[in-house]
Amino acid sequence: MSELNEYSALHNGALFFDRSDRMRIRISGPKAAELVAGMVTNDVSALLPGEGQYAAALTPKGKIVADLRIFALEDALMIDTSAPAAAGWKEMVRKYINPRVAPYHDVTEELADFGVFGRSARSVVSRVLDVDDKDLLPLAPYGHISRPFADVTVIIARVPEIDLDGFEIFIPASAVGALKGKFHSAGVAEGTSETWEIARIESGRPQWGVDMDDSTLPQEANFDELGAISYTKGCYIGQETVARVHFRGHVNRFLRRLRFVTRPAPPKGAELVDETGKVIGEIRSAALSPRFGGVALGMVRREVPPGTTLQARWPDGECSIQIEQNEKGATV
C-alpha cells in the first residue's frame, strides 16, 4: 500500500501499527503506586484498576527523562515508554524502586503491543477481538479492559496518541500471529512508520529524543495540555522546578505546530528566524502531509504569537514557516 493510500485508510477507516518496540514494565506489590507516584508528574495513587494516565519522569532539575503511559491493572501497574526513552526510565526504576518492596519485571519481549487508529478504530477492535462496542465506547483516555482472545488474555486500552480514535492491544507474544491474521481477515492493513510520523506531527504529539529530551521542561513540551501533570499530588522527583514554573513564572519557549510549503522538509535543528534576523527557535520534527502539505513541530520563544511567519534556515536551504492557529486563534 502506498503512503497516500495508507494515509487515506487511516483517515477514512483504520490501520494497525506494530508498537512493540516500546518498552513495557510491570511493577507490582502494595507499595507500587506509592513508589511510582514519587517518581512521576501525575497522580498515580489516584488510579483505580482499569484507569490510566500520561506522565513524565524527570531529572532532579525537572527535565524530561521519559514520557510514560501508566495503566493500573488489578494487581500491578504496567508502564510503557518509547524505545529512545527506555534506558533512562529503566535506570530510574532500578535506582528508586526496591524490588523487595515492589517487584518489577520488563515484559517487553513477552507482551507485544499493536495499535489500531483511525475513524473506524473502535469498530475494528470490536470485530477483530469480538468485544462488545459498548465496552469500548465509555473508555476514558488510557482506560482499559481485559478480554480473552485465542487462548490468552489481552489488554485493550484507549490511547489519545494522535488526533484520531485509537486503541492499543497488549497481547502475549505467543498470540501475535493470530491477531495479525484477524486484522488481515478483517481487511485492515498495517501502517508504516512513515505514516505514523505524519499523523504524530499533525497531532502535535512530541516524541522523546526528537521533540523533547532531558534538556526539556515538561511545560515546554505542552505536558499541561496533555494532562500529564498534577499540581495537587505529593512530592516527586523534579517537582520543585515544575511547581515553580506553574505558580511563580513561565517557560520561555513552547513546542508549536508549524506549517510550510517547500520540498524537501526542513531538517531537525533548522533555525527559526524572525523578520529582524533573530533566531527565536528551531525545527524538531517535520513531514510532508497529503492533507496539509508541510507540517512540523518546533521549539519557539513564547512571545512569538500564533500566525507569525518565520524563516527556517539550514545549510542547504531556507523556507517560510507559519506558527499554526486553531479556530479560536490560540496556538495548538
C-alpha positions in Angstrom: 0.0 0.0 0.0 1.4 3.4 -0.9 1.9 6.1 1.7 -1.0 8.1 0.2 -3.3 5.1 0.4 -2.2 4.4 4.0 -2.9 7.9 4.9 -6.4 7.7 3.3 -7.1 4.4 5.1 -6.1 6.0 8.4 -8.5 8.9 8.0 -11.4 7.1 6.4 -11.1 3.7 8.0 -8.3 2.3 10.2 -4.8 0.9 10.2 -2.9 -1.2 12.7 0.6 -0.4 13.8 3.1 -2.6 15.5 4.1 -0.6 18.6 6.1 -3.4 20.2 9.3 -1.5 20.1 8.0 0.4 23.1 9.3 -0.8 26.5 6.8 -2.3 29.0 7.5 -2.8 32.7 5.1 -4.3 35.3 5.5 -3.1 38.9 3.6 -4.9 41.5 3.1 -5.1 45.2 1.0 -2.9 47.6 3.6 -0.1 47.5 3.9 0.1 43.7 1.6 3.1 43.2 3.1 5.0 46.1 6.7 4.5 44.8 5.9 5.3 41.2 3.9 8.4 42.4 7.2 9.7 43.9 8.9 9.4 40.5 6.4 10.9 38.0 4.5 14.1 37.4 0.9 12.7 37.6 -1.2 11.4 40.5 -0.6 7.6 40.1 -2.1 7.0 43.6 -5.5 8.1 42.5 -5.7 5.5 39.7 -8.2 2.6 40.1 -7.9 -0.7 38.2 -8.9 -0.1 34.6 -7.7 3.5 34.6 -4.6 5.0 33.3 -2.8 8.3 32.6 0.1 10.0 30.8 3.0 11.3 32.9 6.7 12.2 32.8 9.7 11.0 34.8 12.1 13.9 35.4 15.6 14.6 36.5 16.1 16.3 39.9 16.2 19.6 37.9 12.8 19.0 36.4 13.9 17.9 32.8 12.2 15.0 31.0 13.9 11.6 31.3 10.9 9.8 29.8 7.3 10.3 28.9 5.2 7.4 30.3 1.8 5.8 29.9 0.7 4.2 33.1 -2.0 1.6 33.2 -3.5 0.4 36.6 -4.2 -3.3 36.5 -5.9 -5.4 39.2 -2.5 -6.5 40.7 0.1 -4.2 39.2 1.0 -1.1 37.3 2.0 -1.5 33.7 4.1 1.4 32.5 5.4 1.8 28.9 7.6 4.3 27.2 9.1 4.8 23.8 12.3 2.9 22.8 14.5 6.0 22.9 13.4 6.9 26.4 13.6 3.3 27.7 17.2 3.3 29.0 16.6 6.4 31.2 13.3 5.1 32.6 14.8 1.7 33.4 17.7 3.4 35.2 15.2 5.4 37.3 13.3 2.2 38.2 16.5 0.5 39.3 17.6 3.5 41.3 14.3 4.3 43.1 12.3 1.1 43.4 13.3 -1.6 45.8 12.3 -4.9 44.1 11.8 -6.4 47.5 9.1 -3.9 48.2 7.7 -3.5 44.7 8.8 -6.3 42.4 9.3 -5.1 38.8 9.7 -7.0 35.6 10.5 -6.0 32.0 7.7 -7.6 29.9 8.7 -6.1 26.6 9.6 -9.4 25.0 6.7 -11.4 26.3 3.9 -8.8 25.8 3.5 -7.3 22.3 1.7 -4.0 21.5 -0.4 -3.4 18.5 -2.3 -0.1 18.0 -5.4 0.4 15.9 -6.0 4.0 14.8 -8.4 5.8 12.6 -12.0 6.8 12.2 -13.2 3.2 12.4 -10.7 2.1 15.0 -13.4 1.2 17.6 -15.4 -0.9 15.2 -12.3 -2.7 14.0 -11.2 -3.6 17.5 -14.7 -4.8 18.3 -14.8 -7.1 15.3 -11.2 -8.4 15.5 -11.3 -9.1 19.2 -15.0 -10.0 19.4 -15.6 -7.3 22.0 -18.9 -5.5 22.6 -18.6 -2.0 21.2 -20.5 -0.8 24.3 -17.5 -1.9 26.4 -15.1 0.3 24.3 -17.2 3.4 23.9 -17.0 4.7 27.5 -13.3 4.1 28.0 -11.6 7.4 29.0 -8.1 8.1 27.7 -5.7 5.4 28.9 -8.7 3.5 30.3 -8.5 -0.2 29.5 -10.3 -3.6 29.8 -9.1 -7.2 29.7 -10.7 -9.7 27.4 -9.9 -13.3 26.2 -8.5 -13.9 22.7 -7.0 -17.0 21.1 -6.5 -18.8 24.5 -4.8 -15.7 26.0 -5.9 -12.6 27.8 -5.3 -9.2 26.1 -5.5 -5.7 27.5 -7.3 -3.2 25.3 -6.5 0.5 26.1 -7.9 3.7 24.6 -5.0 5.9 23.8 -5.0 9.5 22.5 -1.8 9.3 20.6 -2.9 11.1 17.5 -6.0 13.2 16.5 -7.9 10.1 15.6 -9.6 7.5 17.7 -7.1 4.9 18.9 -6.7 1.7 20.9 -3.7 -0.4 21.8 -3.8 -4.1 22.3 -1.3 -5.6 24.7 -1.1 -9.3 23.8 1.2 -12.2 24.8 3.8 -12.7 22.1 2.5 -16.3 21.5 -0.7 -14.9 20.1 0.7 -12.2 17.8 0.3 -14.4 14.7 -3.4 -15.0 15.4 -4.0 -11.3 16.0 -2.3 -10.3 12.7 -4.3 -12.9 10.9 -7.6 -11.5 12.3 -6.5 -8.0 11.2 -5.9 -9.2 7.6 -9.1 -11.2 7.5 -11.0 -8.0 8.5 -9.3 -6.1 5.7 -7.2 -3.9 8.0 -3.8 -3.1 6.6 -0.6 -2.5 8.7 0.6 1.1 8.7 4.2 2.1 8.2 6.4 4.3 10.5 6.3 7.0 7.8 2.5 7.3 8.0 2.6 7.2 11.8 5.2 10.0 11.8 3.0 12.2 9.6 0.0 11.6 11.9 2.0 12.3 15.0 3.3 15.6 13.8 -0.1 16.7 12.5 -1.4 16.0 16.0 1.4 18.0 17.8 2.4 14.9 19.8 6.0 15.2 21.0 8.4 12.3 20.6 11.1 11.8 23.2 14.6 12.1 21.7 13.3 14.2 18.8 11.0 17.0 20.0 12.0 16.7 23.7 14.7 15.2 25.8 16.5 15.5 29.1 17.1 19.2 28.5 13.3 19.9 28.1 10.9 21.0 30.9 7.5 19.3 30.7 5.7 22.6 30.3 7.8 23.4 27.3 6.6 20.2 25.6 2.9 21.1 26.4 2.5 18.4 29.1 -0.1 20.6 30.9 -2.3 20.4 27.8 -1.6 16.7 27.5 -2.9 16.1 31.1 0.4 14.8 32.3 1.0 17.0 35.3 -0.8 17.1 38.7 -0.2 20.2 40.9 -2.1 18.8 43.9 -0.3 15.4 44.4 2.6 14.7 46.8 6.3 15.2 46.2 8.1 13.7 43.3 11.5 13.9 41.6 11.8 17.3 39.8 8.7 18.7 41.4 10.2 21.9 42.7 11.1 23.2 39.2 7.7 22.2 37.7 5.8 23.8 40.5 7.9 27.0 40.4 7.2 27.4 36.7 3.5 26.8 37.2 2.9 29.0 40.3 5.6 31.7 40.0 6.6 32.1 36.4 6.5 30.6 33.0 8.7 28.8 30.5 10.5 30.8 27.8 9.6 28.5 24.9 6.9 26.1 23.8 6.7 23.3 21.3 4.5 24.6 18.5 2.8 23.2 15.4 4.1 24.7 12.2 3.2 24.8 8.5 5.5 25.2 5.5 5.1 24.9 1.7 8.5 23.7 0.5 10.1 20.4 -0.5 12.1 18.8 0.9 11.0 19.3 4.6 13.4 21.3 6.7 15.7 19.1 8.8 15.7 18.8 12.6 17.8 21.6 14.0 17.0 24.1 11.3 16.9 27.6 12.8 13.7 29.6 13.0 14.4 33.3 12.3 12.1 36.3 12.7 11.9 39.3 10.3 14.8 41.0 12.1 17.1 38.0 11.6 16.9 37.0 15.3 16.9 33.2 16.0 13.8 32.5 18.0 13.5 28.7 17.8 14.3 25.6 15.9 12.7 22.7 14.0 12.3 19.5 15.9 10.2 17.3 13.6 8.9 17.8 10.0 7.0 15.8 7.4 5.0 16.2 4.2 1.3 15.6 4.8 -1.0 14.5 2.0 -3.7 16.7 3.5 -1.9 19.7 4.9 1.3 19.9 3.0 4.4 20.6 5.1 3.8 20.1 8.8 6.4 20.5 11.6 6.9 20.8 15.3 9.3 23.4 16.5 10.5 24.9 19.8 9.7 28.6 19.6 10.0 31.5 22.0 6.8 32.1 24.0 6.5 35.7 23.0 6.1 34.9 19.3 2.3 34.8 18.7 0.3 32.3 16.7 0.0 33.1 13.0 3.5 34.6 12.8 5.5 33.8 9.7 9.1 32.9 10.3 12.0 31.7 8.1 13.5 28.3 8.6 17.2 28.2 7.6 19.6 25.3 7.3 22.9 24.8 5.4 21.2 23.6 2.2 18.0 25.6 2.2 15.5 28.0 3.5 11.7 28.3 3.6 8.9 30.2 5.2 7.2 28.7 8.2 4.0 29.8 9.9 3.0 29.1 13.5 -0.3 27.3 13.4 -3.5 28.6 14.9 -6.7 26.9 15.9 -10.1 28.4 15.1 -10.0 30.5 18.3 -6.7 32.0 17.4 -4.7 30.1 20.0 -1.6 28.0 19.3 -2.3 24.3 19.0 
